[in-house]
Amino acid sequence: MRITISEEDFEKYCEVFDRMKWQAKEYAPTVEEIQKEILPNMKQYALFLIWIDCTGEETPANKESREWIREILKESLEIIRER
């Protein structure tokens, strides 16, 4: 599933996420959670994954999950420039 978002909206979301009190920091869903819950409902979870990617920190414990998240976003998120 491809999810399209404008470059302007993507940047706005990242700015808002950076200012939020709650940051992902070391949190990331497990690979199992990603496979069972997030992927089948990607449209509902897209902003959640962007939030994790924008505000999270990679650790040895969450490295695999964060790699999954980055790959999912790369494959499913289309950031377009508005003319």
C-alpha positions as CSV (number, residue, x, y, z in Angstrom):
1,M,0.0,0.0,0.0
2,R,1.3,3.4,-1.0
3,I,0.6,6.4,1.2
4,T,1.0,9.8,-0.3
5,I,1.9,12.9,1.7
6,S,3.1,16.3,0.6
7,E,6.6,17.2,1.5
8,E,5.2,20.3,3.3
9,D,2.9,18.2,5.4
10,F,5.7,15.6,6.2
11,E,7.9,18.4,7.4
12,K,5.1,19.9,9.5
13,Y,4.5,16.5,11.2
14,C,8.2,16.1,12.0
15,E,8.3,19.6,13.5
16,V,5.2,18.9,15.6
17,F,6.6,15.5,16.7
18,D,9.9,17.2,17.7
19,R,8.0,19.6,20.0
20,M,5.8,17.0,21.6
21,K,6.2,16.1,25.2
22,W,6.2,12.4,24.4
23,Q,9.1,11.2,22.3
24,A,9.7,7.6,21.1
25,K,13.3,7.7,22.4
26,E,14.2,4.0,22.9
27,Y,10.7,2.7,22.3
28,A,9.9,0.8,19.1
29,P,7.3,-1.9,18.5
30,T,8.6,-5.4,18.2
31,V,9.0,-7.0,14.8
32,E,6.1,-9.3,15.7
33,E,3.9,-6.3,16.5
34,I,4.9,-4.7,13.2
35,Q,4.1,-7.8,11.2
36,K,0.8,-8.7,13.0
37,E,-0.7,-5.3,13.8
38,I,1.0,-2.5,11.9
39,L,1.5,-3.8,8.4
40,P,-2.1,-5.0,7.9
41,N,-3.2,-1.6,9.1
42,M,-0.5,0.6,7.6
43,K,-2.8,3.5,6.7
44,Q,-3.7,3.9,10.3
45,Y,-0.2,3.5,11.6
46,A,1.8,5.6,9.1
47,L,2.0,8.7,11.4
48,F,2.9,6.5,14.3
49,L,5.8,5.1,12.4
50,I,6.9,8.5,11.3
51,W,6.7,9.7,14.9
52,I,9.0,6.7,16.0
53,D,11.4,7.5,13.1
54,C,11.5,11.2,13.9
55,T,11.8,11.0,17.7
56,G,13.3,7.7,18.4
57,E,16.8,6.6,19.2
58,E,18.4,3.4,17.9
59,T,19.7,1.0,20.5
60,P,21.0,-2.6,20.2
61,A,17.6,-3.7,21.6
62,N,15.5,-1.9,19.1
63,K,17.8,-1.9,16.1
64,E,16.0,-4.6,14.1
65,S,12.6,-3.0,14.7
66,R,13.8,0.4,13.7
67,E,15.4,-1.0,10.5
68,W,12.0,-2.6,9.7
69,I,10.3,0.8,10.3
70,R,12.6,2.7,8.1
71,E,12.2,0.0,5.3
72,I,8.4,0.1,5.6
73,L,8.4,3.9,5.4
74,K,10.7,3.9,2.4
75,E,8.6,1.4,0.6
76,S,5.1,2.6,1.5
77,L,5.4,6.4,2.0
78,E,5.5,8.6,-1.1
79,I,6.5,12.2,-0.3
80,I,5.5,14.5,-3.1
81,R,6.5,18.0,-3.9
82,E,3.6,20.3,-4.5
83,R,3.9,22.6,-7.5
